Amino acid sequence: MNEDSKVLLKKIGEGDEKAFADFYMMYENRLYRFIKSKLNDSSEASDILHETFMEVWRKADSFEGRSKVSTWLFGIAYYKTVDRLRKRTPVPMSDEDMPELEDTNPDAMACLLSQEKNRHVTYCLETLKVAQRMVMQLAFFEDLSYGEIAKIVDCPENTVKTRMFHAKQAMKRCLAGRMGEGK
C-alpha cells in the first residue's frame, strides 16, 4: 500500500483530482478513527479530517519519501489534533453520565463491570499529558512502532519511549486509584 500511496501523492502533487479521491478513500476511515479517538467529537474529527486532507492537497509535492506515507499523513493529523486540543479543556466523564441499567440478564453484571472498566480507562487516558496520551494511542490503537511515532510527533525515539514509560506509570496509578486497588 505504501508504494501505491507514494504514486498517488506524486500525482496529487501534480494536481490529479482522481488520485486525490483515491488517496482519500484509502485513508479516510483509519485517519478519522485516529482523530476521533483523540477528540471524542464526531464533528470536530470531521473538521480535522477535512483540514488534514486539504493540507495533503496543498503539500503533496513536498513529501520527500523519508518516511512511510501513512506516517507523514498521521503526522499532519496529529498536529492538527493537538492544536485543537490546546484550544479546549477536556471534560472527563462523571459517574452521573453513566445510564442506569436494570439487571434483566444474567450477564448484565459482567457487562456493567466491563463498561465501568472502559470508563476508567477512558478517564485515565484523558488525565494524561497530551504528549503522553498521543504516544500511547498511536502505539496501542494505531499499532505504530516507536520509530514511526517519533517521526509523527517529531521527536527522538528515546523521547517516545520515555513518554510511553511515564504514560504507563500514570495509567497504572490512575487505574489503581479509580478501581480501589492498592488500598
Disulfide bonds with the S-S distance in Angstrom:
Cys124-Cys174 2.11
